[in-house]
Amino acid sequence: MKWMIRICQVLLVIMVPFVVLMTSVRILLTPLTVDIEYKLPNVPADSYGFTLSERTAFAKLAVRYLTNSQGISFLVDQTFPNGDPLYNERELSHMQDVKNLVLKTIIGWYISGALVVLAGFFSWQIKKQKDYWIALRDGGWATLIIIFAILVGVTINFDWLFTAFHHIFFTGDTWLFLYSDTLIRLFPMEFWMNLFIALGFFAILFSGILIWVGNRVSKRKSG
């Protein structure tokens, strides 16, 4: 029984960073993020002609596409005021790839979150809540280490971090675009830099809560 509990603890420590990071991503993957981002001083205006209202509307539709049940036609049907397609074939292909990645990670988030909850119920059944909360606490610390590494990357060389991220999750150079392409106009590099920082903020917040609660509960169970 002891080795089984230890294995479960290790698995929890591994799952917690994923659950925390995906919870943070899901919070940010909303149209509200677009409103906030475009109000930040470091996000430049579009130099190719989008007004703020046009840019906001198109960006929100792009974000909605990533989480809705519709196919790529949702973006294909979007056009400039003159009737030209809003996205070229390369952009549409990349957005399809991004949506596939988002949907897979969200499913993984649901499964991991459910397993963490079930582990808590199981630990209560066998009276091993202390071990459970220690695992959550350690998972919180593991998340902080990951977030620290990400934020260091943002500070030192965000271009390298951004490139490495795309090389890991996408094949080839399908994610590279011209500055005049719609995706770059809607989501410039500064937009993504702010997003990574916001991700770090939420992940640190949730990790801190897990560490604090884990310490308190495990000590109480010891007593």
ZAMARVEX-225489 format. One record per residue (C-alpha): y, x, z; residue in one letter. Coordinates in steps of 0.02 Angstrom, whole numbers, plus 32768, in hexadecimal, padded with zeros to 4 digits. Each point is the difference from the previous one (the first is absolute). Layout:
N
YXZa/...
// end
This chain:
223
800080008000m/8078808E8028k/7FF380507F54w/80187F567FADm/809E7FE18065i/803E80AD7FD2r/7FE37FE07F47i/805E7F5B800Ec/809180598056q/800A80817F74v/7FFD7F767F7Cl/808C7FA5805Bl/806A809D8007v/7FE880117F44i/80267F497FDBm/809B7FF0806Dv/8071806E7F93p/7FCF7F9D7F66f/801F7F598057v/80A7803B8046v/803B80497F5Al/7FCA7F687F9Cm/80537F8B807Dt/80A080627FE7s/7FEB7FFC7F42v/7FE17F448001r/809F7FE38067i/806380637F7Fl/7FAC7FB27F69l/80757F6A8000t/809C7FCC7F9Fp/8067801A809El/7FE480BB7FEEt/805A7FFB7F58v/80987FAB804Ed/80098083808Ai/7FE180957F8Ce/808B7FD37F85y/807B7FF7808Fk/7FDB80B28039l/8086807E7FD0p/7F8980827FB6n/7FB37F897F81v/806680177F60p/803A7F707F93a/7FAA7FEC7F58d/805C80687F80s/7FB37FA57F6Cy/804D7F55801Bg/7FA37F978080f/80757FA08072t/7FCE7FFC80B7l/7FC67F4B7FF1s/7F9880257F64e/7FB5809A804Dr/7FD67FA580A2t/7FB17F6E7FA4a/7F94806E7F90f/7FCB8073808Fa/7FCC7F6C806Dk/7F967FBB7F72l/7FAB80AA7FEFa/7FD9800280BAv/7FBE7F4D7FFAr/7F8E802E7F70y/7FA88082806Al/7FC67F7F807Ft/7FF07F5F7F9En/7F657FC07FA3s/804B80087F52q/7FD4807A7F76g/806D807A7FA2i/80487F707F9As/806F7FE28098f/805F809E7FD0l/7FE47FF47F44v/80617F5D7FFDd/809B8050804Fq/808A802E7F86t/80AF80477FFAf/808D7F837FE0p/7FF6802C7F46n/7F487FD07FFAg/7FB580AF7FF9d/7F6980208071p/8032803F80ACl/7F6E807A800Ay/7FAE806E7F7Dn/7F4380137FEDe/7FF9809D806Br/805C7FAA808Fe/7F917F657FF5l/7F64806C8005s/803E805C809Ah/802F7F5F8059m/7F517FBF7FDFq/7FB9809F804Dd/80737FEE8096v/7FCE7F4B801Ak/7F47802E7FFAn/801F80868084l/80667F8B806Dv/7F7D7F757FFAl/7F728079802Ak/805D804C8092t/80307F548042i/7F497FCB7FFDi/7FD580A2805Bg/808B7FD9807Dw/7FB57F538022y/7F5280478018i/803A8091806Es/806D7F8F8069g/7F717F868019a/7F8B808E8033l/80808040807Fv/800C7F51804Bv/7F437FEA8001l/7FED80A98054a/80767FC48088g/7F997F62801Af/7F5F80668004f/8049807B807Es/802E7F6D806Ew/7F507FBB7FF3q/7FB080A38038i/808B8028807Ck/803C809B7FA4k/80B77FCF7FEBq/803980A98040k/7FA7805B7F73d/80487F857F82y/80B4801A8039w/7FEA80BC8008i/7FCA7FFA7F49a/80987F977FD2l/8070807A805Fr/7FB380957FA6d/80117FA37F5Bg/80B87FEB8028g/801280BA801Bw/7FA380237F5Da/80797F8B7FA6t/8095805D804Al/7FBC80A57FBEi/7FED7FB57F51i/80AE7FB38005i/804C80A3803Ef/7FB2805A7F6Ba/80447F7C7F88i/80B080068048l/7FFE80BF7FF9v/7FD37FF07F49g/808E7F847FE5v/807A80798052t/7FC580A27FADi/7FD27FC97F50n/7FF57F477FDDf/7FE4801C7F45d/7F6280628026w/7FC37F7B807Bl/80247F757F83f/7FA6805E7F76t/7F6A8027806Fa/7FF37F498032f/7FF77FCA7F4Ah/7F8380877FD1h/7F8D7FC2808Bi/80067F477FD6f/80217FFE7F44f/7FB4805B7F6Dt/8060806F7F87g/80BB7FED7FECd/80057F447FE4t/807D7FF28090w/8085806D7FAEl/80927FA47FB0f/80AA801D7FB0l/809B7FE5806Ay/802D7F747F87s/7F5B7FA48020d/800A7F618067t/7F91803B808El/806D80988021i/809D7F977FF3r/7FBC7F858080l/7FAC807E8072f/805780AB7FFAp/7FC080938065m/80797FDA808Ee/7FB27F54800Ff/7F55804E801Dw/804280828079m/804A7F77806Cn/7F5D7FA17FF4l/7F9A8094803Ff/807980148092i/7FF37F468029a/7F43800D7FF7l/8009808E807Dg/806E7F9A8074f/7F8A7F6C8008f/7F66806E800Fa/804E8062808Fi/802F7F5D8055l/7F517FB77FF3f/7FAE80A5802Fs/8070800F8099g/7FCD7F518037i/7F47802A7FECl/801480A28062i/80637FAE808Cw/7F8E7F688010v/7F64806B7FECg/80368074808Cn/802C7F728075r/7F647F987FE1v/7F8880948007s/804B803980A5k/7FF57F528047r/7F4A7FF27FCBk/7FDF80A78055s/80487FBC80A0g/
// end
